[in-house]
Amino acid sequence: MKKNFFTKFFTFLITISLIAAIDMSVLLAEEVSPVFIDNLNNSCQAGLFRKIYDSTFKTVTRVPFIPGLIEKAITKTISLGAKARIKLLAGPMESAPPMVEIVSNNGEYIVLKIGKLQKSSSKLFYAISFNDKVVSNINCMNIKQDNIIEIPVKKTGKYTITFYRHSNGKNFAYYEGILWEQDFLGIAKNELPFSSSEINKVAERYAPISLFSDDEEYRPGSLEYIFNLVDIDEKLAQTKVKLNFERFRTLLAFKFNDANKFLPFWGDNDGVFDTISYVNGGINNVTEVMQGMLSRKNKLYNTIYYSLIPNPDKGEYYLIYHYLYSFDEKTGSENDPSRGKHVFDRESFAIVLNSDLLPQSIVYGAHMEGQKLNIVDADKNIIQSSSKGRIRLSWEEAYKYQEHPLVAIAKGSHAIYPAIGNYTFTILKDKLTLLSEPAGGKNLLLPSDLQLINNSIANEDNSGIVDYNADKGESLPTKIFLERFALRSLDIGEITSHSWNNVLAFSGNLVDVLGWNDAKFPPFTEREIQTALWVNEADWGDSSKMPEASYEAMRQIIGELSQYMENKTQVP
Protein backbone atom coordinates (compact mmCIF):
# COMPACT_ATOMS: atom_id res chain seq x y z
CA MET A 1 0.00 0.00 0.00
CA LYS A 2 2.77 2.45 0.98
CA LYS A 3 4.83 1.55 -2.08
CA ASN A 4 1.86 2.15 -4.36
CA PHE A 5 1.18 5.56 -2.77
CA PHE A 6 4.79 6.75 -3.05
CA THR A 7 4.99 5.54 -6.65
CA LYS A 8 1.94 7.62 -7.51
CA PHE A 9 3.21 10.61 -5.56
CA PHE A 10 6.60 10.70 -7.31
CA THR A 11 4.89 10.14 -10.65
CA PHE A 12 2.80 13.18 -9.82
CA LEU A 13 5.86 15.36 -9.07
CA ILE A 14 7.77 14.18 -12.15
CA THR A 15 4.76 14.91 -14.34
CA ILE A 16 4.55 18.44 -12.96
CA SER A 17 8.25 18.95 -13.69
CA LEU A 18 7.74 17.82 -17.28
CA ILE A 19 4.75 20.11 -17.67
CA ALA A 20 6.80 23.00 -16.35
CA ALA A 21 9.69 22.26 -18.69
CA ILE A 22 7.42 21.90 -21.75
CA ASP A 23 5.50 25.13 -21.47
CA MET A 24 5.43 27.56 -18.56
CA SER A 25 4.94 30.70 -20.62
CA VAL A 26 1.47 31.29 -19.23
CA LEU A 27 2.59 31.04 -15.63
CA LEU A 28 5.84 32.95 -15.95
CA ALA A 29 4.61 35.94 -17.90
CA GLU A 30 5.24 39.17 -15.99
CA GLU A 31 1.58 40.12 -16.28
CA VAL A 32 0.53 36.65 -15.10
CA SER A 33 -3.10 36.27 -14.12
CA PRO A 34 -3.51 35.49 -10.42
CA VAL A 35 -5.88 32.69 -11.47
CA PHE A 36 -2.89 30.59 -12.42
CA ILE A 37 -4.56 27.21 -12.07
CA ASP A 38 -7.37 28.37 -14.34
CA ASN A 39 -4.72 29.29 -16.91
CA LEU A 40 -3.23 25.83 -16.63
CA ASN A 41 -6.67 24.36 -17.24
CA ASN A 42 -6.66 26.05 -20.64
CA SER A 43 -3.53 24.23 -21.74
CA CYS A 44 -3.31 20.78 -23.32
CA GLN A 45 -1.62 19.46 -20.18
CA ALA A 46 -4.62 20.19 -17.94
CA GLY A 47 -6.26 16.81 -18.51
CA LEU A 48 -3.12 14.91 -17.57
CA PHE A 49 -2.57 17.14 -14.54
CA ARG A 50 -6.06 16.50 -13.21
CA LYS A 51 -5.89 12.80 -13.91
CA ILE A 52 -2.65 12.41 -11.95
CA TYR A 53 -3.97 14.59 -9.13
CA ASP A 54 -7.27 12.73 -8.86
CA SER A 55 -5.71 9.27 -8.93
CA THR A 56 -3.00 10.14 -6.41
CA PHE A 57 -5.20 11.94 -3.92
CA LYS A 58 -8.53 10.33 -4.72
CA THR A 59 -9.33 9.79 -1.06
CA VAL A 60 -9.32 13.55 -0.50
CA THR A 61 -12.62 14.91 -1.75
CA ARG A 62 -13.51 18.36 -0.39
CA VAL A 63 -10.17 20.14 -0.30
CA PRO A 64 -8.80 23.06 -2.32
CA PHE A 65 -7.37 22.01 -5.69
CA ILE A 66 -3.88 22.54 -4.33
CA PRO A 67 -3.78 22.30 -0.52
CA GLY A 68 -1.08 24.35 1.14
CA LEU A 69 1.56 21.68 1.67
CA ILE A 70 1.00 20.06 -1.74
CA GLU A 71 1.09 23.46 -3.40
CA LYS A 72 4.44 24.17 -1.79
CA ALA A 73 5.89 20.99 -3.30
CA ILE A 74 4.36 21.72 -6.70
CA THR A 75 5.63 25.30 -6.70
CA LYS A 76 9.14 24.13 -5.84
CA THR A 77 9.07 21.42 -8.51
CA ILE A 78 7.83 23.78 -11.20
CA SER A 79 10.44 26.33 -10.22
CA LEU A 80 13.19 23.75 -10.63
CA GLY A 81 11.81 22.44 -13.91
CA ALA A 82 11.43 25.85 -15.51
CA LYS A 83 14.44 27.40 -13.74
CA ALA A 84 12.26 30.37 -12.87
CA ARG A 85 9.95 31.53 -10.12
CA ILE A 86 6.17 31.53 -10.35
CA LYS A 87 4.77 34.96 -9.66
CA LEU A 88 1.68 34.58 -7.51
CA LEU A 89 1.06 38.24 -6.75
CA ALA A 90 -1.86 39.67 -8.65
CA GLY A 91 -1.26 41.77 -11.69
CA PRO A 92 -3.73 44.34 -13.04
CA MET A 93 -7.38 43.91 -12.14
CA GLU A 94 -8.04 42.93 -15.75
CA SER A 95 -6.10 39.72 -15.12
CA ALA A 96 -8.84 38.59 -12.72
CA PRO A 97 -12.02 40.17 -14.05
CA PRO A 98 -15.05 40.40 -11.73
CA MET A 99 -17.15 37.26 -11.61
CA VAL A 100 -20.23 38.65 -9.84
CA GLU A 101 -20.48 42.36 -9.10
CA ILE A 102 -23.09 43.56 -6.61
CA VAL A 103 -24.23 46.80 -8.18
CA SER A 104 -26.97 47.65 -5.69
CA ASN A 105 -28.56 46.33 -2.49
CA ASN A 106 -31.17 48.78 -1.24
CA GLY A 107 -33.77 46.69 0.57
CA GLU A 108 -35.95 46.42 -2.53
CA TYR A 109 -33.65 44.79 -5.09
CA ILE A 110 -30.26 43.12 -5.15
CA VAL A 111 -28.81 44.01 -8.55
CA LEU A 112 -26.00 41.85 -9.94
CA LYS A 113 -23.73 42.24 -12.94
CA ILE A 114 -22.54 38.83 -14.11
CA GLY A 115 -19.07 38.35 -15.56
CA LYS A 116 -17.73 35.63 -17.82
CA LEU A 117 -18.18 32.67 -15.50
CA GLN A 118 -17.21 30.14 -18.16
CA LYS A 119 -15.18 30.57 -21.31
CA SER A 120 -16.63 27.80 -23.43
CA SER A 121 -20.16 29.19 -23.67
CA SER A 122 -21.94 32.52 -23.51
CA LYS A 123 -25.02 30.92 -21.94
CA LEU A 124 -25.60 30.33 -18.25
CA PHE A 125 -28.38 28.67 -16.30
CA TYR A 126 -29.26 29.97 -12.86
CA ALA A 127 -31.76 29.71 -10.02
CA ILE A 128 -32.59 31.99 -7.08
CA SER A 129 -33.09 30.69 -3.53
CA PHE A 130 -34.35 32.33 -0.35
CA ASN A 131 -33.13 30.84 2.94
CA ASP A 132 -31.96 27.75 1.02
CA LYS A 133 -35.31 27.13 -0.70
CA VAL A 134 -35.49 27.59 -4.47
CA VAL A 135 -37.95 30.37 -5.32
CA SER A 136 -37.41 30.56 -9.09
CA ASN A 137 -37.24 28.11 -11.96
CA ILE A 138 -33.87 27.59 -13.59
CA ASN A 139 -33.42 30.39 -16.08
CA CYS A 140 -31.16 30.73 -19.10
CA MET A 141 -29.25 33.93 -19.70
CA ASN A 142 -27.04 35.13 -22.53
CA ILE A 143 -24.05 36.81 -20.94
CA LYS A 144 -23.43 39.01 -23.98
CA GLN A 145 -26.89 40.54 -23.69
CA ASP A 146 -28.41 39.85 -20.28
CA ASN A 147 -25.58 40.31 -17.81
CA ILE A 148 -27.75 42.15 -15.26
CA ILE A 149 -29.91 40.18 -12.81
CA GLU A 150 -32.34 41.80 -10.37
CA ILE A 151 -33.42 39.86 -7.28
CA PRO A 152 -36.51 41.29 -5.55
CA VAL A 153 -36.08 41.60 -1.76
CA LYS A 154 -39.55 40.89 -0.42
CA LYS A 155 -38.51 39.41 2.92
CA THR A 156 -35.44 39.70 5.13
CA GLY A 157 -33.07 36.77 4.81
CA LYS A 158 -30.40 35.03 2.79
CA TYR A 159 -30.70 35.19 -0.99
CA THR A 160 -28.61 32.82 -3.11
CA ILE A 161 -27.91 32.73 -6.82
CA THR A 162 -26.69 29.41 -8.21
CA PHE A 163 -25.25 29.11 -11.71
CA TYR A 164 -25.21 25.73 -13.45
CA ARG A 165 -23.25 24.40 -16.39
CA HIS A 166 -26.33 22.62 -17.69
CA SER A 167 -30.04 23.29 -17.81
CA ASN A 168 -31.26 20.80 -15.22
CA GLY A 169 -28.38 21.40 -12.80
CA LYS A 170 -29.50 18.68 -10.42
CA ASN A 171 -28.06 15.42 -11.69
CA PHE A 172 -24.40 16.29 -12.00
CA ALA A 173 -21.37 15.68 -9.82
CA TYR A 174 -20.13 18.28 -7.33
CA TYR A 175 -17.50 19.79 -9.64
CA GLU A 176 -19.60 19.55 -12.80
CA GLY A 177 -23.06 20.74 -11.74
CA ILE A 178 -22.73 24.04 -9.88
CA LEU A 179 -20.54 26.58 -11.62
CA TRP A 180 -20.88 29.41 -9.09
CA GLU A 181 -22.98 30.00 -5.99
CA GLN A 182 -23.10 33.20 -3.98
CA ASP A 183 -25.10 34.40 -0.99
CA PHE A 184 -26.42 37.87 -0.21
CA LEU A 185 -28.22 39.30 2.80
CA GLY A 186 -31.34 41.26 1.95
CA ILE A 187 -33.03 43.34 4.65
CA ALA A 188 -36.47 44.15 3.28
CA LYS A 189 -37.18 47.86 3.46
CA ASN A 190 -40.87 47.20 4.13
CA GLU A 191 -39.93 45.19 7.27
CA LEU A 192 -37.65 47.84 8.81
CA PRO A 193 -39.65 51.08 9.12
CA PHE A 194 -36.97 53.07 10.93
CA SER A 195 -34.48 55.66 9.71
CA SER A 196 -30.74 55.22 10.14
CA SER A 197 -30.68 57.93 12.80
CA GLU A 198 -33.47 56.23 14.78
CA ILE A 199 -31.61 52.92 14.72
CA ASN A 200 -28.39 54.66 15.72
CA LYS A 201 -30.05 56.22 18.78
CA VAL A 202 -31.28 52.81 19.93
CA ALA A 203 -27.83 51.27 19.37
CA GLU A 204 -26.19 54.06 21.38
CA ARG A 205 -28.72 53.75 24.17
CA TYR A 206 -27.97 50.05 24.75
CA ALA A 207 -24.30 50.02 23.69
CA PRO A 208 -22.36 47.41 25.69
CA ILE A 209 -19.65 47.68 28.29
CA SER A 210 -17.18 44.88 27.54
CA LEU A 211 -15.02 43.32 30.26
CA PHE A 212 -11.57 42.07 29.20
CA SER A 213 -8.95 40.24 31.23
CA ASP A 214 -5.50 41.70 31.93
CA ASP A 215 -3.94 39.12 29.60
CA GLU A 216 -6.15 39.87 26.59
CA GLU A 217 -4.14 41.98 24.14
CA TYR A 218 -6.66 42.39 21.33
CA ARG A 219 -9.71 44.62 21.09
CA PRO A 220 -12.42 44.72 18.43
CA GLY A 221 -11.30 46.98 15.60
CA SER A 222 -12.71 48.69 12.56
CA LEU A 223 -12.92 46.89 9.22
CA GLU A 224 -10.44 49.40 7.84
CA TYR A 225 -7.99 48.58 10.62
CA ILE A 226 -8.18 44.79 10.52
CA PHE A 227 -7.75 44.87 6.72
CA ASN A 228 -4.68 47.12 7.10
CA LEU A 229 -6.21 50.11 5.29
CA VAL A 230 -5.41 52.52 8.14
CA ASP A 231 -2.29 52.57 10.33
CA ILE A 232 -0.80 50.59 7.45
CA ASP A 233 1.84 47.93 8.05
CA GLU A 234 3.80 48.07 4.79
CA LYS A 235 5.21 44.57 5.13
CA LEU A 236 1.78 43.10 5.75
CA ALA A 237 0.41 45.10 2.83
CA GLN A 238 2.79 43.29 0.45
CA THR A 239 2.31 39.82 1.97
CA LYS A 240 0.79 37.13 -0.26
CA VAL A 241 -2.67 35.75 0.43
CA LYS A 242 -4.95 33.53 -1.64
CA LEU A 243 -8.53 32.70 -2.38
CA ASN A 244 -9.09 28.97 -2.77
CA PHE A 245 -12.19 27.74 -4.58
CA GLU A 246 -12.89 24.05 -4.19
CA ARG A 247 -15.87 24.01 -6.49
CA PHE A 248 -14.10 25.00 -9.69
CA ARG A 249 -10.51 24.25 -8.70
CA THR A 250 -9.16 27.75 -8.96
CA LEU A 251 -6.64 29.63 -6.89
CA LEU A 252 -6.53 33.43 -6.85
CA ALA A 253 -3.46 35.06 -5.32
CA PHE A 254 -2.86 38.72 -4.47
CA LYS A 255 -1.34 41.08 -1.92
CA PHE A 256 -3.07 41.41 1.44
CA ASN A 257 -3.91 45.07 0.91
CA ASP A 258 -5.61 44.25 -2.38
CA ALA A 259 -8.23 42.13 -0.60
CA ASN A 260 -10.86 44.83 -1.07
CA LYS A 261 -10.24 44.71 -4.83
CA PHE A 262 -10.90 40.98 -5.16
CA LEU A 263 -13.16 39.78 -2.31
CA PRO A 264 -16.14 41.94 -3.44
CA PHE A 265 -16.08 40.43 -6.95
CA TRP A 266 -15.17 36.81 -6.16
CA GLY A 267 -17.78 36.05 -3.52
CA ASP A 268 -18.55 32.37 -4.19
CA ASN A 269 -19.79 30.83 -0.94
CA ASP A 270 -17.40 27.90 -1.33
CA GLY A 271 -14.28 30.08 -1.30
CA VAL A 272 -11.70 30.34 1.49
CA PHE A 273 -9.52 33.37 2.22
CA ASP A 274 -6.35 31.34 2.71
CA THR A 275 -4.03 32.76 5.38
CA ILE A 276 -2.34 29.56 6.61
CA SER A 277 -0.78 27.94 3.52
CA TYR A 278 2.36 30.06 3.38
CA VAL A 279 4.06 28.50 6.39
CA ASN A 280 7.75 28.57 7.19
CA GLY A 281 8.86 25.57 9.19
CA GLY A 282 5.64 23.62 9.70
CA ILE A 283 2.00 24.05 10.60
CA ASN A 284 2.67 25.07 14.20
CA ASN A 285 4.58 28.19 13.19
CA VAL A 286 2.97 31.46 12.19
CA THR A 287 2.62 32.45 8.55
CA GLU A 288 3.71 35.82 7.20
CA VAL A 289 0.12 37.02 7.31
CA MET A 290 -0.28 35.81 10.89
CA GLN A 291 2.94 37.54 11.87
CA GLY A 292 1.65 40.82 10.53
CA MET A 293 -1.80 40.46 12.08
CA LEU A 294 -0.42 39.42 15.47
CA SER A 295 0.87 42.95 15.97
CA ARG A 296 -2.34 44.79 15.05
CA LYS A 297 -3.40 45.90 18.53
CA ASN A 298 -3.72 49.68 18.10
CA LYS A 299 -6.50 50.66 20.49
CA LEU A 300 -7.05 53.97 18.71
CA TYR A 301 -9.22 51.94 16.33
CA ASN A 302 -11.40 50.19 18.93
CA THR A 303 -14.77 49.72 17.23
CA ILE A 304 -17.99 47.84 17.88
CA TYR A 305 -20.53 47.62 15.05
CA TYR A 306 -24.27 47.15 15.22
CA SER A 307 -27.08 45.87 12.99
CA LEU A 308 -30.85 45.76 13.37
CA ILE A 309 -32.63 42.75 11.86
CA PRO A 310 -36.43 42.49 11.79
CA ASN A 311 -38.57 39.47 12.55
CA PRO A 312 -42.07 40.50 11.43
CA ASP A 313 -43.49 37.06 12.24
CA LYS A 314 -43.00 37.72 15.96
CA GLY A 315 -43.08 41.52 15.93
CA GLU A 316 -39.47 41.61 17.16
CA TYR A 317 -36.20 43.22 16.19
CA TYR A 318 -32.73 41.90 16.90
CA LEU A 319 -30.09 44.47 17.77
CA ILE A 320 -26.78 42.74 17.09
CA TYR A 321 -23.44 44.10 18.32
CA HIS A 322 -20.54 42.84 16.20
CA TYR A 323 -16.96 42.48 17.47
CA LEU A 324 -14.35 42.08 14.70
CA TYR A 325 -10.76 41.20 15.59
CA SER A 326 -7.52 41.09 13.63
CA PHE A 327 -6.33 37.90 15.34
CA ASP A 328 -7.51 35.05 17.56
CA GLU A 329 -4.70 33.56 19.61
CA LYS A 330 -6.98 31.17 21.54
CA THR A 331 -5.26 30.18 24.77
CA GLY A 332 -1.82 31.22 23.56
CA SER A 333 -0.02 34.56 23.44
CA GLU A 334 1.67 36.68 20.79
CA ASN A 335 5.01 34.99 21.47
CA ASP A 336 3.51 31.51 21.73
CA PRO A 337 0.15 31.33 19.91
CA SER A 338 -1.79 28.11 20.22
CA ARG A 339 -2.39 25.52 17.49
CA GLY A 340 -5.94 26.81 16.98
CA LYS A 341 -4.83 30.38 16.25
CA HIS A 342 -6.16 32.16 13.18
CA VAL A 343 -6.24 35.47 11.37
CA PHE A 344 -9.50 37.39 11.91
CA ASP A 345 -12.21 36.64 14.42
CA ARG A 346 -15.84 37.69 14.76
CA GLU A 347 -18.13 37.52 17.74
CA SER A 348 -21.49 39.04 18.56
CA PHE A 349 -24.41 39.14 20.93
CA ALA A 350 -28.02 40.16 20.35
CA ILE A 351 -30.56 42.20 22.27
CA VAL A 352 -34.14 41.17 21.51
CA LEU A 353 -36.34 44.26 21.12
CA ASN A 354 -40.12 44.42 20.96
CA SER A 355 -42.08 46.34 18.33
CA ASP A 356 -41.43 49.59 20.24
CA LEU A 357 -37.67 48.88 20.21
CA LEU A 358 -37.61 48.22 23.97
CA PRO A 359 -35.29 45.43 25.21
CA GLN A 360 -36.74 42.09 26.29
CA SER A 361 -33.74 39.77 26.56
CA ILE A 362 -30.09 39.22 25.61
CA VAL A 363 -28.53 36.26 23.82
CA TYR A 364 -24.82 35.94 24.56
CA GLY A 365 -22.99 34.45 21.60
CA ALA A 366 -20.35 31.99 22.75
CA HIS A 367 -19.21 29.33 20.27
CA MET A 368 -19.12 25.62 19.48
CA GLU A 369 -22.70 25.11 18.33
CA GLY A 370 -24.06 21.74 19.42
CA GLN A 371 -21.66 21.27 22.31
CA LYS A 372 -22.59 21.76 25.93
CA LEU A 373 -21.65 25.11 27.47
CA ASN A 374 -21.14 25.13 31.23
CA ILE A 375 -20.78 27.94 33.74
CA VAL A 376 -18.45 26.55 36.41
CA ASP A 377 -17.17 27.66 39.79
CA ALA A 378 -13.54 27.88 40.89
CA ASP A 379 -13.47 24.11 41.49
CA LYS A 380 -14.89 23.43 37.98
CA ASN A 381 -18.22 22.29 39.39
CA ILE A 382 -20.99 22.91 36.84
CA ILE A 383 -23.42 25.57 38.07
CA GLN A 384 -25.65 25.79 34.98
CA SER A 385 -25.45 24.69 31.36
CA SER A 386 -26.68 25.23 27.82
CA SER A 387 -26.93 22.45 25.26
CA LYS A 388 -26.96 25.04 22.44
CA GLY A 389 -23.63 26.66 23.26
CA ARG A 390 -25.22 30.02 24.13
CA ILE A 391 -27.24 31.51 26.98
CA ARG A 392 -30.23 33.86 27.01
CA LEU A 393 -31.14 36.10 29.95
CA SER A 394 -34.14 38.35 30.40
CA TRP A 395 -33.34 42.06 30.23
CA GLU A 396 -34.18 42.42 33.92
CA GLU A 397 -31.73 39.68 34.91
CA ALA A 398 -28.84 40.78 32.69
CA TYR A 399 -25.97 42.64 34.33
CA LYS A 400 -26.14 46.31 33.29
CA TYR A 401 -24.81 49.72 34.18
CA GLN A 402 -27.74 52.08 33.61
CA GLU A 403 -29.05 50.67 30.30
CA HIS A 404 -25.69 49.38 29.05
CA PRO A 405 -25.29 45.57 29.23
CA LEU A 406 -22.06 44.28 30.72
CA VAL A 407 -20.57 41.38 28.73
CA ALA A 408 -17.53 39.29 29.65
CA ILE A 409 -15.03 38.57 26.86
CA ALA A 410 -13.18 35.24 26.92
CA LYS A 411 -9.41 35.36 26.93
CA GLY A 412 -8.06 34.48 23.48
CA SER A 413 -11.22 33.21 21.80
CA HIS A 414 -13.21 36.45 22.43
CA ALA A 415 -16.42 34.51 23.05
CA ILE A 416 -19.09 36.63 24.77
CA TYR A 417 -20.52 35.57 28.15
CA PRO A 418 -23.03 37.07 30.62
CA ALA A 419 -20.62 37.48 33.56
CA ILE A 420 -17.02 37.32 34.71
CA GLY A 421 -16.14 33.70 35.46
CA ASN A 422 -15.00 30.37 34.09
CA TYR A 423 -16.68 28.46 31.28
CA THR A 424 -16.20 24.99 29.79
CA PHE A 425 -17.46 23.05 26.79
CA THR A 426 -17.97 19.34 27.32
CA ILE A 427 -19.16 16.23 25.49
CA LEU A 428 -19.82 12.59 26.42
CA LYS A 429 -22.00 13.53 29.39
CA ASP A 430 -19.36 15.95 30.72
CA LYS A 431 -16.64 13.27 30.75
CA LEU A 432 -14.54 15.09 28.15
CA THR A 433 -13.79 18.82 28.35
CA LEU A 434 -13.05 20.28 24.93
CA LEU A 435 -12.37 23.81 26.11
CA SER A 436 -11.97 25.64 29.38
CA GLU A 437 -11.64 29.41 29.36
CA PRO A 438 -11.88 32.37 31.73
CA ALA A 439 -13.93 35.38 30.68
CA GLY A 440 -13.97 39.01 31.72
CA GLY A 441 -11.80 41.10 33.99
CA LYS A 442 -10.97 44.62 35.10
CA ASN A 443 -10.28 46.13 31.66
CA LEU A 444 -13.50 47.84 30.58
CA LEU A 445 -14.29 48.93 27.03
CA LEU A 446 -16.92 51.66 27.34
CA PRO A 447 -19.11 53.65 24.93
CA SER A 448 -17.55 57.04 24.23
CA ASP A 449 -20.50 58.96 25.70
CA LEU A 450 -19.97 57.58 29.23
CA GLN A 451 -17.87 60.17 31.06
CA LEU A 452 -16.03 60.19 34.37
CA ILE A 453 -17.36 62.60 36.99
CA ASN A 454 -13.93 63.92 37.89
CA ASN A 455 -11.30 63.98 35.16
CA SER A 456 -8.62 64.51 37.80
CA ILE A 457 -8.56 60.74 38.32
CA ALA A 458 -8.03 60.07 34.63
CA ASN A 459 -6.17 61.25 31.57
CA GLU A 460 -7.57 63.96 29.33
CA ASP A 461 -9.04 61.33 27.02
CA ASN A 462 -11.11 59.99 29.94
CA SER A 463 -9.19 56.75 30.20
CA GLY A 464 -7.38 55.82 33.33
CA ILE A 465 -7.27 53.65 36.41
CA VAL A 466 -9.87 53.70 39.16
CA ASP A 467 -9.04 51.94 42.44
CA TYR A 468 -11.54 50.19 44.66
CA ASN A 469 -11.51 47.66 47.47
CA ALA A 470 -12.60 44.11 46.77
CA ASP A 471 -14.75 42.31 49.31
CA LYS A 472 -13.04 38.95 49.06
CA GLY A 473 -9.38 39.71 48.72
CA GLU A 474 -7.23 38.69 45.78
CA SER A 475 -9.90 36.62 44.06
CA LEU A 476 -11.48 39.84 42.77
CA PRO A 477 -9.90 42.68 40.80
CA THR A 478 -8.56 45.61 42.82
CA LYS A 479 -8.76 48.24 40.07
CA ILE A 480 -10.49 48.79 36.75
CA PHE A 481 -9.02 50.26 33.60
CA LEU A 482 -11.24 52.22 31.24
CA GLU A 483 -10.95 52.28 27.45
CA ARG A 484 -13.27 53.65 24.77
CA PHE A 485 -14.69 52.40 21.49
CA ALA A 486 -16.40 53.94 18.48
CA LEU A 487 -19.90 52.67 17.75
CA ARG A 488 -20.70 52.30 14.04
CA SER A 489 -23.37 50.71 11.88
CA LEU A 490 -22.10 47.72 9.92
CA ASP A 491 -24.65 48.46 7.17
CA ILE A 492 -25.07 44.75 6.46
CA GLY A 493 -28.26 45.32 4.49
CA GLU A 494 -26.52 47.64 2.03
CA ILE A 495 -23.39 45.71 1.06
CA THR A 496 -22.28 46.07 -2.56
CA SER A 497 -19.04 45.53 -4.42
CA HIS A 498 -18.32 49.25 -4.08
CA SER A 499 -19.63 50.11 -0.59
CA TRP A 500 -17.30 51.10 2.25
CA ASN A 501 -17.74 47.58 3.70
CA ASN A 502 -17.33 45.79 0.36
CA VAL A 503 -15.04 43.05 1.74
CA LEU A 504 -18.18 41.68 3.42
CA ALA A 505 -19.62 40.90 -0.02
CA PHE A 506 -17.44 37.76 0.05
CA SER A 507 -19.84 34.99 1.09
CA GLY A 508 -17.12 32.37 1.49
CA ASN A 509 -14.96 31.76 4.58
CA LEU A 510 -12.89 34.74 5.73
CA VAL A 511 -11.65 32.94 8.86
CA ASP A 512 -9.18 30.26 7.78
CA VAL A 513 -8.67 27.71 10.56
CA LEU A 514 -6.35 24.73 10.52
CA GLY A 515 -8.61 21.76 9.88
CA TRP A 516 -12.22 21.89 8.70
CA ASN A 517 -13.69 24.64 10.86
CA ASP A 518 -13.33 27.65 8.58
CA ALA A 519 -15.83 30.39 9.38
CA LYS A 520 -17.68 33.20 7.69
CA PHE A 521 -17.87 36.88 8.58
CA PRO A 522 -21.05 38.91 8.97
CA PRO A 523 -23.51 38.97 7.31
CA PHE A 524 -23.15 35.26 6.55
CA THR A 525 -23.03 33.71 10.02
CA GLU A 526 -26.16 32.10 11.44
CA ARG A 527 -26.46 35.12 13.74
CA GLU A 528 -27.39 37.31 10.76
CA ILE A 529 -28.96 34.97 8.22
CA GLN A 530 -30.85 32.83 10.77
CA THR A 531 -31.17 35.31 13.60
CA ALA A 532 -34.64 34.28 14.76
CA LEU A 533 -33.60 30.63 14.97
CA TRP A 534 -30.31 31.50 16.66
CA VAL A 535 -32.13 33.59 19.26
CA ASN A 536 -35.10 31.35 19.92
CA GLU A 537 -33.09 28.14 20.25
CA ALA A 538 -30.82 29.60 22.93
CA ASP A 539 -31.23 28.13 26.41
CA TRP A 540 -32.55 30.45 29.09
CA GLY A 541 -30.10 31.05 31.91
CA ASP A 542 -30.63 32.19 35.49
CA SER A 543 -28.48 35.04 36.78
CA SER A 544 -29.38 34.11 40.37
CA LYS A 545 -27.49 30.84 39.87
CA MET A 546 -24.19 32.38 38.84
CA PRO A 547 -21.13 31.38 40.89
CA GLU A 548 -20.74 33.61 43.94
CA ALA A 549 -17.41 34.97 42.71
CA SER A 550 -18.98 35.94 39.38
CA TYR A 551 -21.87 37.70 41.08
CA GLU A 552 -19.55 39.57 43.43
CA ALA A 553 -17.17 40.66 40.66
CA MET A 554 -20.02 42.02 38.54
CA ARG A 555 -21.57 43.79 41.54
CA GLN A 556 -18.27 45.46 42.34
CA ILE A 557 -17.75 46.72 38.80
CA ILE A 558 -21.28 48.09 38.54
CA GLY A 559 -20.82 49.77 41.93
CA GLU A 560 -17.60 51.45 40.90
CA LEU A 561 -19.07 52.65 37.61
CA SER A 562 -21.99 54.14 39.54
CA GLN A 563 -19.56 55.94 41.84
CA TYR A 564 -17.18 57.35 39.25
CA MET A 565 -19.26 57.84 36.10
CA GLU A 566 -21.70 60.61 35.34
CA ASN A 567 -25.35 59.66 35.65
CA LYS A 568 -26.61 59.76 32.07
CA THR A 569 -30.37 60.27 31.88
CA GLN A 570 -32.00 58.01 29.33
CA VAL A 571 -34.76 59.40 27.15
CA PRO A 572 -37.29 56.83 25.87
Secondary structure, 3 states (H helix, E strand, C coil): CHHHHHHHHHHHHHHHHHHHHHCCHHHHCCCCCCEHHHHHHCCCCHHHHHHHHHHHCCCCCCCCCCCHHHHHHHHHHHHHHHCCCCCCCCCCHHHCCCCEEEEEECCCEEEEEECCCCCCCCEEEEEEEECCEECCCCEEEECCCCCEEEEECCCCEEEEEEEECCCCCCCCCHHHHEEEEEEEEECCHHHCCCCHHHHHHHHHHCCCEEEECCCCCCCCECHHHHCCCCCCCHHHHHCEEEEEECCCCEEEEEEHHHHHHHHHHCCCCCEEEECCCCECCCCCCCEHHHHHHHCCCCHHHEEEEEEEEEECCCCEEEEEEEEEEEEECCCCCCCCCCCCCEEEEEEEEEEEECCCCCEEEEEEECCCCCCEEEEECCCCCEEEEECCCEEEEECCCCCEECCEEEEEEECCCCCEECCCEEEEEEECCCCEEEEEEEECCCEEEEECCCCECCHHHCCCCCCCEEECCCCCHHHCCCEEEEEEEEEEECCHHHCCCCCCCHHHHCCCECECCCCCCCECCCCCCHHHHCHHHHHHCCEECCHHHCCHHHHHHHHHHHHHHHHHECCCCCCC
